[in-house]
Amino acid sequence: MPLNLPFINRRDPKPEAETEIDTTNIPKHIAIIMDGNGRWAKDKGLPRIAGHKEGMDVVKKVVRHASDLGVEVLTLYAFSTENWKRPKKEVDFLMKLPVDFLQTYLPELVENNIRVQTIGTKDLLPKHTQKAVDEAIHRTENNSGMVLNFALNYGSRNEIVEVTRMLASKVEEGELAADSITEETFNSYLYTSHLCEPDLLIRTSGEQRLSNFLLWQLAYAEFWFTEVYWPSFTEYTLNEAIINYQNRKRRYGGV
């Protein structure tokens, strides 16, 4: 059934217009590249870490709204394998954000039946970050609602290379025939093998590239780019992305 919700698309969005979102056609899996924290802070004369802090607060609102809409999986690109190149002070702050977020928000995630998961090379994260993430995964593992999937120390090329190595090893050891490897076989070794593929990819801040994010999984996703910086992203911006998605025809190579 249609639900009246406002939407707009500016750097600092405010609800002005009203349109309808079809609650029977909500994308099952939404993936978001949360970009623009540093530029948001710079525009306001603040240090970059202030943008990251504000961005984490936005995550809470977006998670709650996506869950209310009936989204089944929300994957957030929180930290890429390339982000280690940033200044140490900024990286250290970014590694503390999941700790702060999960410590303050975990009770609400549990109450709202949201299940926390991660993709990426978790064992390379600082111990305090791993501990917070492991606790959130453990305390929400029996929840049956939306999966909140954080991509932490994640890089898609690395994921694909690792899967290729595993399959090559199995072929070498005689456990698997090379000509029996299919797309389904490959997919079964990905971090996301237990999840449905993304229906909608959102990237904020005006950038229009994937930045090594879910390259295999996004093969048939709909892409939506907005100039809104992530700290200014709201429930209304998410509504606009979903409405845009609902107005598209998904043919999967057909006619």
Phi, psi and chi 1 to 4 in degrees:
 res  aa     phi    psi   chi1   chi2   chi3   chi4
   1 MET       -  149.3   68.3  179.8  176.5      -
   2 PRO   -73.5  146.0   25.6  -32.4      -      -
   3 LEU  -128.2  125.3  176.3   67.6      -      -
   4 ASN   -75.3  117.4  -71.6  -31.7      -      -
   5 LEU  -141.4  140.1  -69.2  169.8      -      -
   6 PRO   -80.2  156.8   26.9  -31.0      -      -
   7 PHE  -155.9  154.4   75.5   95.3      -      -
   8 ILE  -154.7 -179.1   41.7   67.3      -      -
   9 ASN  -148.3   81.3  179.7   18.7      -      -
  10 ARG  -135.3  171.1  -73.3 -159.6  -57.8  -91.8
  11 ARG   -61.9  -36.3  -73.1 -101.2  162.7   98.0
  12 ASP  -122.5   79.2  -69.8  -60.8      -      -
  13 PRO   -66.3  140.5   24.9  -33.4      -      -
  14 LYS  -134.4  139.8  -62.4  176.0 -177.2  177.2
  15 PRO   -67.2  117.1   22.3  -31.5      -      -
  16 GLU  -126.9  -47.3  -69.8 -177.9   -9.0      -
  17 ALA   -97.4  159.1      -      -      -      -
  18 GLU  -119.4  140.4  -73.7 -127.2  -13.8      -
  19 THR  -148.2 -178.4 -169.6      -      -      -
  20 GLU  -110.4  136.8  -71.1 -173.1  -13.9      -
  21 ILE  -110.7  130.3 -172.6  168.5      -      -
  22 ASP   -84.1  107.0 -178.2    1.4      -      -
  23 THR   -72.9   -5.4   56.7      -      -      -
  24 THR   -92.6   -2.8   66.8      -      -      -
  25 ASN  -132.4   48.5 -174.4   25.4      -      -
  26 ILE   -84.3  131.7  -60.2  -64.4      -      -
  27 PRO   -57.7  133.6   15.0  -26.8      -      -
  28 LYS   -68.3  -38.4  -68.3 -178.5  178.9 -180.0
  29 HIS  -129.4  118.6 -174.1  168.8      -      -
  30 ILE  -112.5  130.2  -62.1  177.5      -      -
  31 ALA  -113.6  135.8      -      -      -      -
  32 ILE  -128.4  128.4  -55.9 -179.9      -      -
  33 ILE   -93.8  106.8  -59.3  175.2      -      -
  34 MET   -85.4   96.5  -54.9  176.6  -68.6      -
  35 ASP  -120.7  151.0 -161.1    9.3      -      -
  36 GLY   105.7    8.6      -      -      -      -
  37 ASN   -60.1  -46.5  -68.0  -17.5      -      -
  38 GLY   -65.8  -41.1      -      -      -      -
  39 ARG   -69.2  -35.6  -80.6  166.5  -76.1  174.5
  40 TRP   -59.8  -45.6  176.8   89.9      -      -
  41 ALA   -65.1  -43.1      -      -      -      -
  42 LYS   -60.8  -42.5 -177.8  179.6  179.2 -179.4
  43 ASP   -60.9  -26.7  -75.6   -5.8      -      -
  44 LYS  -101.3    7.1  -63.6 -178.6  179.5  -59.1
  45 GLY    70.3   29.0      -      -      -      -
  46 LEU  -112.8  159.3  -60.3  170.3      -      -
  47 PRO   -68.3  155.9   22.8  -32.7      -      -
  48 ARG   -55.6  -37.7  -73.1  178.2   58.0   85.2
  49 ILE   -63.5  -25.3   58.8  175.1      -      -
  50 ALA   -65.5  -35.6      -      -      -      -
  51 GLY   -66.4  -39.7      -      -      -      -
  52 HIS   -66.3  -39.2  -65.6  -50.6      -      -
  53 LYS   -64.2  -45.3  176.6   62.0  172.0   63.6
  54 GLU   -64.3  -38.4 -174.0   69.9   21.3      -
  55 GLY   -62.1  -36.9      -      -      -      -
  56 MET   -68.4  -34.5 -170.6   55.4   73.7      -
  57 ASP   -65.5  -34.2  -69.8  -21.8      -      -
  58 VAL   -66.4  -34.2  170.2      -      -      -
  59 VAL   -54.5  -42.4  169.2      -      -      -
  60 LYS   -58.2  -45.7  -61.3  176.3 -176.4  178.0
  61 LYS   -67.0  -42.6  -58.6  174.4 -173.3  176.2
  62 VAL   -69.0  -40.1  171.0      -      -      -
  63 VAL   -61.1  -47.0  168.1      -      -      -
  64 ARG   -60.9  -43.9 -172.0 -179.2  -58.1  118.5
  65 HIS   -69.8  -42.7 -171.7   55.4      -      -
  66 ALA   -61.4  -40.9      -      -      -      -
  67 SER   -63.6  -43.2  178.0      -      -      -
  68 ASP   -62.5  -32.9  -71.2  -15.9      -      -
  69 LEU   -76.4  -17.7  -73.2  172.7      -      -
  70 GLY   100.5   15.1      -      -      -      -
  71 VAL   -63.3  136.3  174.5      -      -      -
  72 GLU   -87.8  -36.6  -65.5 -178.9    9.7      -
  73 VAL  -137.2  131.8 -177.1      -      -      -
  74 LEU  -123.7  110.9  179.8   64.6      -      -
  75 THR  -103.9  123.7  -64.1      -      -      -
  76 LEU  -114.3  126.0  -57.2  177.9      -      -
  77 TYR   -80.0   94.0 -155.3    7.3      -      -
  78 ALA   -90.2  -36.2      -      -      -      -
  79 PHE  -158.5  122.3 -168.1   87.0      -      -
  80 SER   -95.1  165.0   75.8      -      -      -
  81 THR   -64.3  -22.1   49.7      -      -      -
  82 GLU   -82.5  -18.5  -70.0   75.9   29.5      -
  83 ASN   -67.9  -14.6  -73.5  156.7      -      -
  84 TRP   -63.3  -18.0  -64.8  108.8      -      -
  85 LYS   -74.4  -11.4  -59.3  173.4 -174.8  176.3
  86 ARG   -72.1  164.3  -64.8 -173.7  177.4 -171.6
  87 PRO   -53.9  142.7  -26.1   34.6      -      -
  88 LYS   -55.7  -40.8 -175.4  178.3 -176.6  -56.6
  89 LYS   -60.2  -40.5 -177.0  178.2  179.6 -179.2
  90 GLU   -70.8  -41.6 -177.2  175.5   -9.8      -
  91 VAL   -62.1  -44.2  170.2      -      -      -
  92 ASP   -59.6  -39.8  -70.8  -15.0      -      -
  93 PHE   -66.7  -42.4 -175.8   82.8      -      -
  94 LEU   -62.8  -33.6  -71.9  169.9      -      -
  95 MET   -72.5  -21.1  -72.1  -63.9  103.4      -
  96 LYS   -85.2  -22.1  -69.3  177.6 -178.0  176.3
  97 LEU   -60.8  -45.8  -77.7  177.4      -      -
  98 PRO   -60.0  -34.6  -22.9   33.9      -      -
  99 VAL   -63.1  -51.7  179.7      -      -      -
 100 ASP   -62.4  -43.3  -65.1  -19.2      -      -
 101 PHE   -61.9  -49.4  173.6   81.2      -      -
 102 LEU   -72.9  -33.7  -67.1  170.2      -      -
 103 GLN   -65.8  -37.6  -76.0  179.6  -14.1      -
 104 THR   -89.3  -26.9   58.9      -      -      -
 105 TYR  -107.0  -12.4 -168.2   45.6      -      -
 106 LEU   -57.5  -43.2 -173.1   53.3      -      -
 107 PRO   -57.1  -38.3  -26.4   36.4      -      -
 108 GLU   -70.8  -36.6 -175.0  174.4  -23.8      -
 109 LEU   -62.0  -43.1  -67.1  174.9      -      -
 110 VAL   -62.7  -47.1  173.1      -      -      -
 111 GLU   -61.8  -35.6 -178.3 -178.4  -10.9      -
 112 ASN   -91.3   11.5  -70.2  -32.0      -      -
 113 ASN    65.5   28.6 -161.6   31.4      -      -
 114 ILE   -92.5  138.3  -67.6  171.4      -      -
 115 ARG  -107.6  123.1 -171.4  161.0   24.3  127.0
 116 VAL   -89.8  132.0  175.7      -      -      -
 117 GLN  -139.4  167.4  -64.0 -178.2    0.0      -
 118 THR  -137.3  157.0   63.7      -      -      -
 119 ILE  -129.9  148.8   56.7  173.4      -      -
 120 GLY   123.3 -178.7      -      -      -      -
 121 THR   -91.0   86.7  -47.4      -      -      -
 122 LYS   -68.2  -30.9 -168.4  174.5   60.6  174.8
 123 ASP   -72.0   -6.0   57.5    0.2      -      -
 124 LEU   -94.5   -2.8  -64.9 -179.6      -      -
 125 LEU   -79.1  157.9  -61.4  172.7      -      -
 126 PRO   -58.0  151.3  -23.5   33.1      -      -
 127 LYS   -57.8  -39.9  -64.9  -60.9 -178.1 -176.0
 128 HIS   -67.4  -32.0   62.4  -84.1      -      -
 129 THR   -70.9  -45.0  -52.2      -      -      -
 130 GLN   -58.9  -42.2  -68.5 -174.7   46.5      -
 131 LYS   -62.3  -45.4 -177.9  179.0  177.7 -178.8
 132 ALA   -64.2  -42.0      -      -      -      -
 133 VAL   -66.9  -44.6  169.4      -      -      -
 134 ASP   -61.6  -40.1  -73.3  -17.9      -      -
 135 GLU   -64.2  -42.8 -179.3 -176.9   -1.6      -
 136 ALA   -64.2  -41.2      -      -      -      -
 137 ILE   -62.7  -44.9  -67.7  172.6      -      -
 138 HIS   -64.6  -45.1  174.0   68.2      -      -
 139 ARG   -74.2  -16.2  -71.0 -175.4   55.5 -173.3
 140 THR  -113.7    3.9   63.2      -      -      -
 141 GLU   -63.7  -24.4   63.8 -176.3   -9.1      -
 142 ASN   -93.9    0.3  -66.4  -39.8      -      -
 143 ASN   -69.8  151.2  -70.9   -8.4      -      -
 144 SER  -118.8    8.4   58.1      -      -      -
 145 GLY   -90.5 -149.7      -      -      -      -
 146 MET   -59.9  140.0 -173.7 -177.8   79.1      -
 147 VAL   -87.9  121.5  172.1      -      -      -
 148 LEU   -98.3  105.0  173.8   55.7      -      -
 149 ASN  -109.0  108.0 -174.9   36.8      -      -
 150 PHE   -90.3  127.0  -72.3  107.2      -      -
 151 ALA   -88.5  103.9      -      -      -      -
 152 LEU  -119.2  125.0  -80.1  167.1      -      -
 153 ASN    50.9   50.5 -166.5   30.7      -      -
 154 TYR  -111.0  137.6  173.7   82.6      -      -
 155 GLY  -144.1  127.2      -      -      -      -
 156 SER   -68.3  -38.6 -171.2      -      -      -
 157 ARG   -62.8  -41.3  -74.3 -176.6  173.7 -178.6
 158 ASN   -61.7  -41.7 -179.4   68.3      -      -
 159 GLU   -60.4  -45.2  178.0 -176.1   24.4      -
 160 ILE   -66.2  -41.2  -69.0  170.2      -      -
 161 VAL   -62.6  -42.8  167.6      -      -      -
 162 GLU   -63.4  -41.6  -74.0  -59.0  -47.4      -
 163 VAL   -63.6  -42.4  170.2      -      -      -
 164 THR   -60.5  -41.9  -56.4      -      -      -
 165 ARG   -63.3  -43.2  -75.8  175.0  178.0  163.7
 166 MET   -62.9  -43.4  -75.9 -170.4  -74.9      -
 167 LEU   -67.5  -40.4  -68.9  173.3      -      -
 168 ALA   -62.6  -39.3      -      -      -      -
 169 SER   -64.1  -41.0  177.2      -      -      -
 170 LYS   -67.1  -36.6  -72.0 -174.9  176.3  -63.7
 171 VAL   -66.7  -43.7  170.1      -      -      -
 172 GLU   -61.5  -36.5 -168.8  174.6   64.2      -
 173 GLU   -86.7    0.0  -66.6  170.7    5.4      -
 174 GLY    81.8   10.1      -      -      -      -
 175 GLU   -82.1  -16.7  -63.6  179.6   23.6      -
 176 LEU  -147.5  136.7 -172.7   67.8      -      -
 177 ALA   -86.2  135.1      -      -      -      -
 178 ALA   -58.2  -40.0      -      -      -      -
 179 ASP   -77.4   -0.7   58.1    5.6      -      -
 180 SER   -95.1   -4.5   70.7      -      -      -
 181 ILE   -76.2  123.3  -62.4  173.7      -      -
 182 THR  -121.5  178.2   63.0      -      -      -
 183 GLU   -59.4  -38.7  -71.5 -173.8   15.3      -
 184 GLU   -64.7  -40.0  -70.5   73.5   19.9      -
 185 THR   -61.2  -49.4  -51.8      -      -      -
 186 PHE   -59.3  -46.3 -163.9   93.1      -      -
 187 ASN   -60.8  -31.8 -170.3   68.0      -      -
 188 SER   -69.0  -13.6   69.2      -      -      -
 189 TYR  -102.8   -1.8  -75.8   87.2      -      -
 190 LEU   -76.1  158.1  -66.5  170.2      -      -
 191 TYR   -55.9  -32.2  -67.6  125.9      -      -
 192 THR   -96.7   17.1   55.0      -      -      -
 193 SER   -58.2  -26.9   59.9      -      -      -
 194 HIS   -90.6   -0.6   60.9  -65.4      -      -
 195 LEU  -111.7  153.6  -58.0  172.0      -      -
 196 CYS   -70.1  151.7   57.3      -      -      -
 197 GLU   -68.8  151.5  -68.6 -172.0  -14.4      -
 198 PRO   -60.9  137.5  -23.9   34.8      -      -
 199 ASP   -90.8  -32.4  -60.7  -62.3      -      -
 200 LEU  -137.6  129.1  172.9   62.9      -      -
 201 LEU  -110.5  125.9  177.6  -79.7      -      -
 202 ILE  -115.0  132.8  -62.4  171.0      -      -
 203 ARG  -128.8  131.7 -179.2  163.6 -172.4  159.8
 204 THR   -95.5  171.7   59.1      -      -      -
 205 SER    79.7    6.1   85.4      -      -      -
 206 GLY    91.4   -9.6      -      -      -      -
 207 GLU   -74.8  144.7  -55.4  -64.9  -12.2      -
 208 GLN  -129.2   64.8  -61.6 -174.6   25.0      -
 209 ARG  -149.7  164.9   55.8 -179.6  177.8  -89.5
 210 LEU   -90.8  -20.8  -67.1 -178.9      -      -
 211 SER    50.2   47.8  -63.9      -      -      -
 212 ASN    63.9   37.0 -159.2   15.9      -      -
 213 PHE  -115.5  115.8 -176.7   50.7      -      -
 214 LEU    49.7   46.7  -60.1  176.1      -      -
 215 LEU   -60.0  -40.5  -58.7  178.5      -      -
 216 TRP   -72.8  -46.9  174.6  -78.1      -      -
 217 GLN   -69.3  -24.6  -64.2   88.6  -24.7      -
 218 LEU   -91.2   14.4  -69.7  170.2      -      -
 219 ALA   -52.5  -38.8      -      -      -      -
 220 TYR  -121.5   19.9  -78.8  101.2      -      -
 221 ALA   -76.5  154.4      -      -      -      -
 222 GLU   -87.0  133.9  -62.0  -64.9  -35.1      -
 223 PHE  -100.3  138.1  -67.9    2.1      -      -
 224 TRP  -137.6  120.7 -170.8   80.9      -      -
 225 PHE  -113.4  140.8  -56.2  103.5      -      -
 226 THR  -134.4  149.5  175.9      -      -      -
 227 GLU   -77.4  -11.1  -68.2 -173.5   -4.0      -
 228 VAL   -61.6  127.8  173.7      -      -      -
 229 TYR   -70.4  148.7  -66.7  141.5      -      -
 230 TRP   -55.5  -42.0  178.6 -110.3      -      -
 231 PRO   -63.0  -16.4  -26.0   37.8      -      -
 232 SER  -101.5    0.9  -66.1      -      -      -
 233 PHE   -68.6  135.9 -163.9   94.6      -      -
 234 THR  -131.2  179.0   70.3      -      -      -
 235 GLU   -59.0  -32.9  -62.1   92.8  -31.0      -
 236 TYR   -69.4  -35.7  -54.0  108.0      -      -
 237 THR   -66.5  -40.5  -33.2      -      -      -
 238 LEU   -62.9  -40.8 -179.0   59.0      -      -
 239 ASN   -58.0  -43.9  -66.9  -16.5      -      -
 240 GLU   -62.0  -42.2 -177.9 -178.4    8.6      -
 241 ALA   -62.1  -42.6      -      -      -      -
 242 ILE   -68.3  -40.2  -67.5  173.6      -      -
 243 ILE   -63.3  -41.5  -69.4  165.3      -      -
 244 ASN   -60.9  -43.0 -175.1  -78.7      -      -
 245 TYR   -59.6  -42.5  163.7   86.5      -      -
 246 GLN   -69.0  -19.0  -68.7  176.7  -17.8      -
 247 ASN   -91.1    3.6  -73.3  -32.8      -      -
 248 ARG  -100.1  157.7  -60.6 -173.4 -170.5 -175.5
 249 LYS  -107.0  118.0  -59.4  -65.6 -176.5 -177.3
 250 ARG   -96.2  111.4  -54.2 -174.5   72.1 -164.6
 251 ARG  -105.5  -15.3  -61.9 -176.5  178.2   86.0
 252 TYR    51.2   42.7  -61.1   95.8      -      -
 253 GLY    88.5   -6.9      -      -      -      -
 254 GLY   -88.2 -162.7      -      -      -      -
 255 VAL  -120.4      -  -65.6      -      -      -
